[in-house]
Amino acid sequence: LLDLLSASPLSDAADLRQVLGHFVTQPWLILLVVGYLSLLVPMLEEGLKTMSIWPLLSRGLSPAQAFLGGLLGGTGYALFESLFLPQPGGDWAATMLARGGTPLIHGLCTAMASWGLSQAVNQRRWGRLLGAYAAAVALHGGWNLGAVALGLSPLLPTTEIPGIGIGAAR
């Protein structure tokens, strides 16, 4: 991957499409990237973002308090992530659309995982932890895949649909 990217100067969209064309023909690479973005990254993030409530678990957090603590911790994480990730394009509206859902998704997913963690620690309901964690990972993974697909969609080849007049990906 690094050899291919470093060997080709990506000066315009056609060069980038050619490089991406090599990747699309490699199903194992697509599965690796999808697995990384939709499974591994969300599993790690959702487990680590619950650190916002770890010190308070021994004090008997209620499920609502754990949910709120997770919401605050996840939203803070999203702020940090949005400040240090490269922004898509120079258009303010595109940047706000791309980053606007980040606090919502990180906050909600961390709140769900924290709620499940409090249920497991305080009430010994381990099934709720597994269910909440799995739901948070699935939601976060779907968000990641959607964001990457949306970001790469301008690079896909398009064609006109006869009679309709709009472009469609082939």
Beta strands, then each sheet from edge to edge (+ up, - down):
strand 1: 158-160
strand 2: 167-169
sheet 1: 1+ 2-
end
